[in-house]
Amino acid sequence: MRRSALVLCLLLLTPVSGAWSLPEIPDVELEEEWIVEQKEGWGHTGWVALRSEGLEPLRQISATEVLVWGDHGTYQLEVESVLRGPTADGYRVVLEPRLPSHAQWDILSTFEFEALQLAGTNSALPTSFEIHGVDPVIFDSVPGIWWVEPLLETKARNSLSSSIMENGSMNGHPGWDLGLNGSGVIIGVADSGIELDHACFSENATEIGEVGVGHRKVVLVNTSIDDGDHSGQADYKHGTHIAGTLVCDLWNGNVSDGMSPSHGARVLFQDVVNESGWSEPTVDWLLAEAVANGVVIHSDSWGDDTEAYTLRSAEFDLWHREMPWSLAFIAPGNNPSKFYEPANARNVVSVGGTLSDNSTDLYTSSSQGPTEEGLRGNFIATPAVGIISASADGNLSSFNDDMRSSTGTSMSTPLGASITAVIQQMVQDGWFTEEGFVPSGPQLRALLALSSDSLPVGVAPDAQQGWGRPNLANIIDYDENSSANIWIHDSYMMNETIRMGLIDEWLAANGSRPLEQVIESKWNGSDAQGPFLKQGENTSWNLTLIPGEDLEVILSFNQRPFGAVSDDLGVSVILPNGTVIRSNESLEGTEYVHLLAADLIGVENVTIRVDASLVGIGNYSGVLGSDGDMLGFALAVKGVGGEVVVPEPEPVSEPEDGDEDGVPDEEDGCPNTEFEYRNMVGYDGCIPEPMNYSTEDVFVKVEWVHSEHNGMFILQLNGSAAPIHVDNFRQHVENGRYNGTLFHRVIDNFMIQGGDFETGEGYGGYAARFYQYCNGEYSTDVTCAGLGQSAWTVPAELNNGLDHVPYALSMARTSAPNSAGSQFFIVDKDAYPDWLDGEYSVFGKVISGYEGVEYISTVGTGGMDRPVDNVMIISMGIIDWPLSDDNDATSVIDEGNNTNSSEGGLQWRVVGAFFAILFVVMVLISIRKRSNNG
């Protein structure tokens, strides 16, 4: 990131599973950040392949760009200031994720640091430390630093409000009347302390009760930092008021102005303020303790007065990405021209404020977006003015029931968390599905957005109110006591016992902190409903419509932190006539499609499809989280009656297979295969004849074309050194499989590679027949466990006396030694890649037409070393060698390797003829002169 641009061609391996590749190049010294660009996009194999180039991938920053650590790449970024926020007395320095350990220690040894948070080796988490008394400009020139943020002081940031959010009016509690009050839900909160003797929380008039799973209101209080809401400490009374807004239910059952919308819920409280002020730990410790005790919703009305995306913002995002059953509610602040951290995180619910009535007026002092990174900002808005809740009195034995009024987004935030706890209860109680389940954060966000009213109508979502103000009447039909024609889908839905066991397993994994532990779990989504999508994949459902109702579709998923590529899932509604209506969001993790009832007249059902246009990659494939390449999601759809029921097909009787060899009798050429040989039969049901490999040399003529250029070279296949490879190659040639294929990978001064007759991209190609290997593993099953001939591979023939010297012909393969199929490569002129010897099977060489190989090696290439203009093999054929006198080798090669246009070639032949005639004339003149002189 600190040098001028320099374009280099990288030896990258093909970015797909089972790709054909060459082995590791010797390591080089790592130095600093580079960008490696692939125009075709990135896959996990390409990410891992960077390491064979001596490059360590740090983070994917776009669909086509990966930031790496090393000494080369496609280009480097311009030098920019790494400071996020204002200057200060001290700073938190954040290093690049996955930065090699030696590079981290090089940086750490340069500074006198404090509060080191050291990430594990190759961790997706960044290492960070604090430093004082320095000019932040010095960090701009230090490779490996992601950003620097100022160290700031953290600052703190209810029956009428419930009526407004239950049914959009200032009267009545229809939700409470149905028992929808957060029962069965535990809400987590970190704040200044809680007075447990207050009537909102105590067991009775004279006893606090034993805090724990059996307590009426409080399941846990973490007092490791402090032990109460103490007078004289920062934001005294703040925590008690917040806890009351979340769960207040007076012990005597009386309904008061301070009763919480989710008064049936219980609270897990973390006291993070002591005599030194706000002393909150990193957020993963708070959220991990909460989720381990059954908490999904966590309310946090605090933050630093900076609009910069901080390490804390990133850690909120990382936690949500790794732990799907977690959803933090954050207060954005009380400055309409500022939007403070960590409410600017991508996966949290930032809660703006409205007036405390059922008007459409917004609280004018509420912070609003957009964020510096371009997010909308607030996710919802709830009442923020004059919120009544529990009041602390500094006396833990007074058992008071005092209430007090407070205003600000610190009050609207727990109200947003509280009403969402009621939605969580609905999911858990089975309002939307046949069986209830604990919803993921994305599922709660989708339902919360679906429940919200735009203030005023038709404006939301916008930067001030987000999706609007929650109104449960949008997802509850109070007259019918039903969920108002809503269908949901949560990729993370699973059995509760398994879910909690999984969380316990994750939090017991190796790691110095919870984020490292959950990242280390490498969960692939097992036991969850799914699906989990990789880039380019999609999934869909066919849903019946409710006549006369609008169709509203909300999709939500957890994003990677800013600085990494933005995952892009999209939702579409597909009408029966093929019309597709898509969502159109790039940065947001929650998006929607809304169709009016008037536009759906006569339409009985629609298809809802989710497409994974872009899912980033990390160190692992087939796993979720920030270090994987799969992504789950949630849907909430209103105006539908459920999935279209498709009748089960009539059972089809299995065909007769008398000898049980897997081939039906009607297709079995050998219907009486003995039991012990039945796993060795081919597609015709017969045991293949023993293979006789050629031990003679075979000669192959290769004709190729590139733009206006064409050529030819001849290969000699060494049957005695590599009989199996020669047999395989010869059969491919005789079957015409190479005709029309490409040299798909060209690296000057190294090699040219081709032979992928399946995809033409370097992704495929299999053996010409069964050589008793399936995808690199020995097998006697010609069907390769049902995978078929596409899994056939060739056993290695290494150390056969043939080395990788200029013009050597060798076989490409995957990382498995016995996985060659059809792809081959030819070593370039002057190249001596001896590290390939003993790793790849040489089976021949070029014996004529060397200039053709040299020409192909110099053609222009793009991403993945693919020629910009195709180099095509026109044909390959077996020939007799040496060629006959009528078609000798010299004339064939001279005509074939015409690396100019046909017109140019003709011009040169005319010029050559002219000089030849001139030479003859001059000779004759010379002879005549000699005769005359004699």
MARTIFI-683470 format. One record per residue (C-alpha): residue in one letter; x, y, z. Coordinates in steps of 0.25 Angstrom, whole numbers, padded with zeros to 4 digits, always signed. Layout:
BEGIN
AXYZ...
% end
This chain:
BEGIN
M+0000+0000+0000R+0012+0009+0001R+0018+0008-0013S+0015+0013-0027A+0007+0003-0036L+0014-0009-0042V+0007-0019-0051L+0012-0033-0050C+0006-0046-0055L+0004-0056-0043L+0005-0071-0044L-0009-0073-0038L-0016-0087-0037T-0030-0089-0043P-0040-0084-0033V-0049-0096-0032S-0050-0109-0025G-0042-0120-0032A-0035-0110-0041W-0023-0114-0049S-0010-0107-0043L+0005-0107-0042P+0012-0108-0028E+0017-0098-0019I+0027-0088-0024P+0039-0086-0014D+0035-0075-0003V+0039-0061-0004E+0041-0051+0007L+0028-0044+0011E+0029-0029+0011E+0016-0021+0011E+0002-0019+0005W-0001-0022-0009I-0014-0023-0017V-0016-0035-0026E-0027-0034-0036Q-0034-0045-0044K-0044-0040-0054E-0052-0053-0053G-0054-0051-0038W-0049-0059-0026G-0052-0073-0021H-0046-0080-0009T-0036-0088-0017G-0031-0075-0023W-0030-0070-0009V-0022-0082-0004A-0013-0082-0016L-0008-0068-0013R+0001-0075-0003S+0008-0083-0013E+0013-0069-0019G+0019-0065-0005L+0007-0056-0003E-0002-0057+0010P-0017-0052+0007L-0021-0042+0017R-0036-0038+0013Q-0044-0038+0000I-0047-0023-0002S-0056-0025-0015A-0061-0036-0024T-0048-0035-0032E-0038-0031-0022V-0031-0037-0010L-0021-0030-0001V-0009-0038+0001W+0004-0037+0009G+0017-0040+0001D+0026-0034-0009H+0018-0033-0021G+0004-0032-0027T-0004-0025-0038Y-0003-0011-0031Q-0002-0004-0018L-0012+0006-0012E-0008+0021-0011V-0003+0025+0003E-0015+0031+0011S-0017+0035+0025V-0020+0023+0034L-0026+0032+0045R-0041+0030+0047G-0046+0041+0055P-0040+0053+0062T-0026+0055+0068A-0025+0051+0083D-0016+0048+0094G-0016+0033+0091Y-0019+0024+0080R-0024+0010+0077V-0015+0004+0066V-0022-0007+0058L-0014-0017+0049E-0018-0024+0037P-0026-0037+0039R-0018-0050+0036L-0005-0042+0036P+0007-0052+0038S+0012-0053+0052H+0026-0048+0048A+0020-0036+0042Q+0012-0033+0054W+0024-0034+0063D+0032-0025+0054I+0021-0014+0056L+0020-0017+0071S+0035-0016+0073T+0035-0002+0068F+0025+0004+0078E+0023+0005+0093F+0009+0000+0094E-0001-0003+0104A-0014-0012+0105L-0009-0022+0094Q-0021-0030+0088L-0012-0041+0081A-0020-0049+0070G-0017-0063+0067T-0008-0068+0056N-0015-0066+0042S-0027-0061+0050A-0038-0053+0043L-0038-0044+0055P-0028-0032+0055T-0018-0030+0066S-0019-0017+0073F-0012-0008+0083E-0012+0005+0090I-0002+0016+0089H+0000+0030+0095G+0008+0042+0092V+0010+0040+0077D+0007+0048+0065P-0003+0038+0057V+0003+0043+0044I+0015+0033+0046F+0005+0021+0044D+0002+0025+0030S+0016+0020+0025V+0015+0007+0034P+0012-0005+0025G+0002-0015+0032I-0007-0004+0039W-0021-0005+0036W-0026+0008+0043V-0024+0016+0055E-0035+0022+0064P-0034+0032+0075L-0037+0027+0090L-0049+0034+0095E-0058+0034+0107T-0070+0025+0106K-0083+0032+0109A-0097+0027+0112R-0107+0030+0101N-0167+0015+0115S-0189+0008+0117L-0192+0019+0106S-0180+0015+0097S-0184+0001+0098S-0198+0004+0093I-0192+0012+0081M-0183+0000+0077E-0194-0011+0079N-0205-0005+0071G-0201+0009+0066S-0210+0016+0076M-0209+0023+0090N-0219+0013+0096G-0220-0001+0100H-0211-0013+0100P-0216-0023+0090G-0203-0030+0090W-0202-0032+0105D-0217-0037+0105L-0212-0048+0096G-0200-0051+0105L-0190-0045+0096N-0181-0038+0106G-0167-0045+0104S-0170-0057+0112G-0159-0068+0111V-0149-0057+0106I-0136-0053+0113I-0131-0039+0109G-0116-0035+0111V-0112-0021+0115A-0098-0015+0119D-0100-0002+0126S-0096+0006+0139G-0103-0003+0149I-0116-0008+0154E-0123-0006+0167L-0129-0020+0169D-0138-0016+0181H-0146-0008+0172A-0161-0013+0170C-0158-0015+0155F-0148-0026+0159S-0150-0031+0173E-0157-0044+0177N-0166-0037+0186A-0168-0025+0195T-0156-0029+0205E-0147-0038+0197I-0138-0037+0185G-0138-0052+0183E-0127-0061+0178V-0122-0056+0165G-0122-0068+0155V-0130-0076+0145G-0141-0077+0156H-0142-0063+0159R-0155-0055+0155K-0147-0044+0146V-0132-0045+0147V-0125-0058+0142L-0111-0052+0144V-0103-0040+0149N-0088-0039+0145T-0081-0031+0156S-0067-0033+0152I-0066-0019+0148D-0075-0012+0158D-0087-0017+0167G-0098-0007+0166D-0104+0006+0161H-0096+0015+0171S-0098+0030+0173G-0086+0038+0169Q-0082+0029+0158A-0083+0032+0143D-0098+0032+0138Y-0104+0028+0152K-0118+0023+0150H-0116+0021+0135G-0115+0006+0136T-0127+0004+0145H-0135+0012+0136I-0131+0004+0124A-0133-0009+0131G-0147-0005+0135T-0150-0001+0120L-0146-0015+0116V-0153-0023+0126C-0160-0015+0137D-0172-0023+0143L-0176-0019+0157W-0175-0030+0167N-0190-0028+0171G-0195-0029+0157N-0200-0014+0157V-0199-0008+0143S-0192+0005+0144D-0186+0016+0134G-0173+0009+0135M-0177-0005+0131S-0169-0010+0119P-0174-0015+0106S-0167-0028+0109H-0170-0028+0124G-0171-0043+0123A-0157-0044+0119R-0145-0046+0129V-0132-0039+0128L-0117-0042+0129F-0109-0030+0134Q-0095-0027+0132D-0090-0015+0141V-0079-0008+0133V-0077+0005+0141N-0069+0007+0153E-0062+0019+0160S-0053+0020+0148G-0065+0022+0139W-0069+0013+0127S-0060+0001+0127E-0067-0008+0117P-0059-0020+0112T-0058-0023+0097V-0072-0026+0092D-0070-0041+0090W-0068-0044+0104L-0082-0037+0107L-0089-0044+0096A-0083-0057+0098E-0087-0057+0113A-0101-0053+0108V-0103-0064+0097A-0097-0075+0106N-0109-0072+0116G-0120-0072+0105V-0120-0057+0101V-0122-0053+0086I-0125-0038+0088H-0115-0029+0095S-0117-0014+0098D-0106-0004+0098S-0109+0010+0100W-0094+0015+0100G-0082+0018+0091D-0071+0028+0088D-0074+0042+0081T-0068+0038+0068E-0074+0036+0055A-0063+0027+0050Y-0065+0012+0048T-0056+0007+0060L-0050-0006+0064R-0063-0007+0074S-0072-0006+0062A-0064-0016+0054E-0065-0026+0066F-0080-0024+0067D-0081-0028+0052L-0071-0039+0054W-0078-0045+0065H-0092-0045+0058R-0086-0051+0046E-0080-0062+0054M-0091-0064+0064P-0105-0063+0056W-0113-0064+0069S-0109-0050+0074L-0115-0036+0071A-0110-0024+0078F-0118-0011+0079I-0110+0002+0079A-0113+0016+0083P-0107+0025+0072G-0106+0038+0080N-0114+0051+0082N-0108+0060+0071P-0116+0061+0058S-0103+0064+0050K-0095+0053+0056F-0097+0038+0056Y-0088+0031+0066E-0081+0018+0068P-0084+0006+0070A-0097+0009+0064N-0090+0010+0051A-0088-0005+0051R-0094-0012+0039N-0101-0024+0047V-0107-0016+0059V-0120-0009+0060S-0118+0006+0062V-0131+0012+0069G-0134+0026+0066G-0145+0034+0073T-0159+0039+0071L-0168+0047+0080S-0176+0039+0090D-0189+0040+0083N-0195+0033+0071S-0192+0044+0061T-0182+0044+0050D-0173+0054+0057L-0158+0050+0060Y-0150+0054+0072T-0142+0066+0066S-0129+0063+0074S-0128+0048+0070S-0116+0045+0063Q-0118+0040+0048G-0110+0035+0036P-0104+0033+0027T-0092+0027+0033E-0078+0031+0028E-0078+0017+0021G-0091+0020+0013L-0100+0012+0021R-0114+0017+0023G-0112+0018+0038N-0124+0016+0048F-0131+0003+0046I-0144+0007+0053A-0149+0018+0062T-0157+0017+0075P-0162+0027+0085A-0151+0035+0091V-0157+0047+0099G-0161+0046+0114I-0160+0031+0115I-0164+0026+0129S-0156+0015+0135A-0150+0010+0148S-0142+0020+0157A-0130+0017+0166D-0129+0023+0179G-0116+0019+0184N-0121+0010+0195L-0121-0005+0192S-0131-0008+0204S-0142+0003+0201F-0150-0006+0192N-0155+0006+0185D-0165+0006+0173D-0161+0020+0169M-0161+0024+0154R-0154+0035+0146S-0155+0041+0133S-0143+0042+0123T-0142+0046+0108G-0132+0042+0097T-0128+0030+0088S-0123+0023+0101M-0137+0022+0104S-0142+0019+0090T-0132+0008+0089P-0137-0002+0100L-0151+0001+0095G-0147-0004+0082A-0141-0016+0088S-0153-0018+0097I-0163-0019+0086T-0154-0028+0078A-0154-0037+0090V-0169-0039+0088I-0166-0042+0073Q-0156-0053+0078Q-0166-0058+0087M-0176-0060+0075V-0165-0068+0067Q-0162-0076+0079D-0177-0079+0082G-0180-0083+0067W-0188-0072+0062F-0181-0072+0048T-0177-0087+0047E-0183-0101+0051E-0173-0102+0062G-0166-0090+0070F-0151-0088+0070V-0141-0078+0075P-0139-0068+0063S-0126-0063+0058G-0123-0048+0058P-0126-0047+0043Q-0140-0053+0045L-0143-0043+0056R-0138-0032+0047A-0146-0036+0036L-0159-0037+0044L-0156-0024+0051A-0155-0017+0038L-0168-0024+0033S-0175-0019+0046S-0171-0004+0044D-0179+0008+0040S-0173+0018+0031L-0173+0032+0037P-0179+0038+0029V-0186+0027+0020G-0177+0023+0008V-0164+0030+0012A-0157+0018+0019P-0146+0013+0019D-0138+0026+0021A-0126+0031+0029Q-0134+0036+0040Q-0145+0026+0044G-0139+0014+0037W-0151+0005+0034G-0160+0013+0042R-0167+0011+0056P-0170-0003+0060N-0185-0006+0060L-0189-0021+0064A-0202-0019+0057N-0195-0021+0044I-0191-0035+0047I-0203-0039+0057D-0217-0040+0053Y-0223-0036+0067D-0237-0040+0062E-0233-0054+0057N-0222-0056+0068S-0213-0060+0056S-0200-0056+0050A-0206-0048+0038N-0203-0057+0026I-0188-0056+0029W-0178-0067+0024I-0164-0067+0029H-0151-0075+0027D-0138-0075+0035S-0126-0082+0030Y-0121-0084+0045M-0134-0090+0050M-0130-0103+0058N-0134-0111+0070E-0132-0103+0083T-0124-0114+0090I-0115-0116+0078R-0113-0100+0077M-0109-0098+0091G-0100-0110+0091L-0094-0104+0078I-0092-0091+0085D-0085-0098+0097E-0076-0105+0088W-0072-0092+0081L-0069-0085+0093A-0061-0096+0098A-0052-0096+0086N-0037-0091+0086G-0035-0076+0086S-0031-0065+0096R-0045-0058+0094P-0059-0062+0090L-0058-0056+0076E-0046-0065+0073Q-0053-0077+0079V-0065-0076+0070I-0057-0073+0058E-0049-0086+0061S-0062-0094+0061K-0062-0094+0045W-0077-0097+0046N-0083-0102+0032G-0097-0100+0036S-0100-0115+0040D-0113-0118+0048A-0118-0104+0043Q-0130-0103+0033G-0121-0096+0023P-0119-0093+0012F-0106-0086+0012L-0101-0080-0001K-0088-0079-0008Q-0085-0068-0018G-0094-0071-0031E-0104-0080-0024N-0119-0077-0022T-0131-0084-0015S-0146-0081-0017W-0160-0084-0011N-0173-0084-0018L-0183-0077-0009T-0198-0075-0011L-0204-0061-0010I-0215-0056-0002P-0225-0048-0011G-0226-0034-0009E-0213-0032+0000D-0200-0025-0003L-0188-0034-0005E-0176-0030+0005V-0163-0038+0004I-0152-0035+0014L-0138-0041+0013S-0128-0040+0024F-0114-0045+0026N-0101-0042+0034Q-0090-0035+0026R-0075-0035+0028P-0069-0023+0035F-0065-0011+0026G-0052-0012+0020A-0055-0026+0015V-0063-0028+0002S-0078-0026+0004D-0086-0039+0002D-0098-0037-0007L-0110-0045-0006G-0122-0041-0014V-0137-0045-0013S-0146-0045-0025V-0161-0048-0027I-0164-0055-0040L-0178-0055-0046P-0184-0067-0053N-0182-0059-0066G-0167-0058-0064T-0166-0044-0059V-0155-0042-0049I-0156-0031-0038R-0143-0030-0031S-0138-0022-0018N-0127-0012-0021E-0117-0011-0009S-0102-0012-0009L-0097-0009+0005E-0110-0011+0014G-0112-0025+0020T-0127-0024+0020E-0135-0021+0007Y-0149-0023+0002V-0158-0024-0010H-0172-0018-0009L-0184-0021-0019L-0197-0014-0018A-0210-0023-0018A-0215-0016-0030D-0202-0021-0038L-0205-0035-0034I-0220-0037-0038G-0221-0050-0045V-0208-0055-0039E-0210-0068-0030N-0195-0071-0027V-0181-0065-0028T-0167-0070-0027I-0158-0063-0016R-0143-0065-0020V-0131-0062-0012D-0118-0060-0021A-0104-0060-0016S-0098-0050-0025L-0085-0048-0017V-0081-0056-0005G-0067-0053+0000I-0056-0063+0003G-0046-0066+0014N-0037-0077+0019Y-0047-0088+0018S-0057-0093+0008G-0071-0099+0011V-0072-0092+0025L-0079-0080+0030G-0074-0067+0037S-0064-0057+0033D-0053-0067+0029G-0062-0076+0021D-0070-0075+0007M-0084-0078+0011L-0095-0069+0016G-0109-0071+0023F-0121-0062+0023A-0135-0060+0027L-0148-0056+0020A-0161-0050+0025V-0172-0050+0015K-0186-0043+0017G-0198-0046+0008V-0196-0061+0006G-0203-0073+0010G-0191-0082+0010E-0183-0091+0000V-0190-0097-0012V-0193-0112-0009V-0187-0121-0020P-0193-0135-0020E-0183-0146-0017P-0180-0154-0029E-0184-0168-0031P-0173-0177-0026V-0165-0184-0037S-0162-0198-0036E-0147-0201-0036P-0142-0209-0048E-0138-0223-0047D-0124-0225-0044G-0122-0240-0042D-0107-0240-0040E-0107-0228-0031D-0096-0221-0038G-0103-0207-0040V-0107-0209-0055P-0121-0213-0058D-0123-0226-0064E-0129-0220-0077E-0116-0212-0079D-0106-0223-0073G-0097-0229-0084C-0092-0239-0073P-0105-0242-0064N-0098-0253-0056T-0086-0245-0050E-0081-0253-0037F-0083-0246-0024E-0068-0243-0021Y-0066-0236-0034R-0079-0228-0035N-0072-0215-0031M-0063-0216-0042V-0072-0215-0054G-0074-0204-0064Y-0086-0197-0069D-0089-0210-0078G-0089-0219-0065C-0076-0226-0070I-0063-0226-0064P-0053-0218-0072E-0042-0226-0080P-0028-0224-0074M-0021-0212-0080N-0009-0213-0089Y-0001-0200-0089S+0007-0196-0100T+0022-0196-0098E+0026-0190-0112D+0028-0175-0114V+0016-0168-0120F+0016-0155-0129V+0005-0145-0128K+0004-0133-0138V-0002-0121-0131E-0008-0110-0140W-0012-0097-0133V-0017-0083-0136H-0016-0069-0129S-0023-0057-0135E-0017-0056-0149H-0006-0065-0145N-0005-0080-0147G+0005-0091-0145M+0009-0106-0142F+0018-0114-0133I+0020-0128-0132L+0021-0136-0119Q+0028-0149-0116L+0021-0157-0105N+0031-0166-0097G+0023-0179-0096S+0034-0187-0089A+0036-0176-0078A+0021-0173-0075P+0013-0184-0082I+0000-0180-0075H+0001-0165-0078V+0004-0168-0092D-0008-0178-0093N-0017-0167-0087F-0012-0156-0096R-0013-0164-0109Q-0027-0168-0106H-0031-0154-0104V-0024-0150-0117E-0031-0161-0124N-0044-0158-0119G-0043-0143-0123R-0045-0138-0109Y-0034-0128-0111N-0039-0122-0124G-0044-0108-0122T-0039-0107-0107L-0031-0095-0102F-0017-0092-0096H-0024-0086-0084R-0012-0083-0076V+0001-0077-0081I+0012-0072-0073D+0024-0066-0080N+0038-0073-0076F+0030-0084-0069M+0020-0092-0077I+0007-0093-0086Q-0004-0101-0081G-0017-0107-0088G-0025-0119-0090D-0038-0116-0082F-0048-0121-0092E-0059-0120-0081T-0060-0105-0078G-0048-0099-0085E-0045-0091-0073G-0036-0100-0066Y-0047-0106-0057G-0048-0120-0062G-0043-0131-0071Y-0043-0146-0067A-0035-0159-0071A-0038-0165-0085R-0042-0178-0078F-0043-0185-0064Y-0029-0187-0058Q-0034-0191-0045Y-0033-0177-0039C-0045-0168-0035N-0041-0153-0032G-0027-0157-0028E-0031-0169-0019Y-0029-0184-0023S-0042-0191-0026T-0047-0204-0033D-0061-0197-0035V-0061-0193-0049T-0074-0184-0046C-0066-0177-0035A-0077-0178-0025G-0087-0173-0035L-0079-0161-0040G-0076-0167-0053Q-0065-0165-0063S-0063-0150-0059A-0056-0155-0047W-0046-0164-0054T-0032-0160-0052V-0018-0165-0056P-0008-0171-0046A+0005-0163-0045E+0018-0168-0052L+0028-0160-0045N+0044-0161-0045N+0043-0168-0058G+0056-0162-0063L+0049-0150-0070D+0051-0136-0064H+0044-0123-0066V+0054-0117-0076P+0051-0107-0087Y+0040-0113-0096A+0037-0124-0087L+0022-0129-0088S+0016-0132-0074M+0003-0135-0068A-0005-0125-0059R-0013-0129-0047T-0019-0125-0034S-0012-0126-0021A-0014-0141-0020P-0002-0148-0027N-0011-0158-0035S-0021-0148-0040A-0017-0145-0054G-0028-0145-0065S-0026-0138-0078Q-0019-0125-0075F-0004-0124-0079F+0006-0114-0080I+0019-0111-0088V+0031-0105-0081D+0035-0092-0088K+0049-0088-0094D+0060-0086-0085A+0051-0090-0073Y+0057-0101-0063P+0046-0103-0052D+0053-0114-0045W+0044-0113-0033L+0033-0120-0042D+0042-0132-0043G+0037-0144-0035E+0024-0136-0033Y+0018-0137-0047S+0019-0147-0058V+0027-0144-0070F+0023-0153-0082G+0029-0146-0094K+0035-0134-0101V+0034-0125-0113I+0043-0130-0124S+0039-0119-0135G+0033-0106-0136Y+0039-0100-0124E+0036-0086-0129G+0021-0089-0128V+0023-0092-0113E+0031-0079-0111Y+0021-0071-0118I+0009-0076-0110S+0017-0073-0097T+0018-0058-0100V+0003-0055-0104G-0004-0045-0095T-0011-0050-0083G-0021-0045-0073G-0026-0051-0060M-0022-0065-0056D-0011-0064-0067R-0022-0067-0077P-0018-0061-0091V-0026-0049-0095D-0029-0054-0109N-0031-0069-0109V-0020-0079-0113M-0028-0090-0119I-0023-0105-0122I-0029-0107-0136S-0026-0121-0136M-0017-0132-0131G-0014-0145-0138I-0005-0157-0137I+0005-0157-0148D+0017-0166-0153W+0031-0161-0151P+0039-0157-0158L+0030-0151-0168S+0030-0156-0182D+0039-0149-0193D+0027-0143-0199N+0023-0136-0186D+0036-0135-0178A+0037-0129-0165T+0044-0117-0169S+0033-0113-0179V+0022-0116-0169I+0028-0108-0158D+0032-0096-0167E+0018-0095-0173G+0011-0098-0159N+0018-0088-0151N+0014-0076-0159T+0014-0065-0148N+0010-0054-0157S-0003-0052-0165S-0004-0060-0178E-0002-0047-0186G+0010-0044-0179G+0015-0058-0181L+0013-0057-0196Q+0021-0044-0196W+0033-0050-0189R+0032-0062-0198V+0033-0053-0210V+0044-0045-0204G+0052-0058-0202A+0049-0063-0216F+0054-0050-0221F+0067-0051-0213A+0069-0065-0218I+0068-0061-0232L+0077-0050-0230F+0087-0059-0224V+0087-0069-0236V+0088-0057-0246M+0100-0052-0238V+0107-0066-0238L+0105-0067-0253I+0111-0053-0256S+0123-0057-0247I+0125-0070-0255R+0124-0063-0268K+0135-0052-0263R+0144-0063-0259S+0142-0070-0273N+0145-0057-0280N+0158-0055-0271G+0162-0069-0274
% end
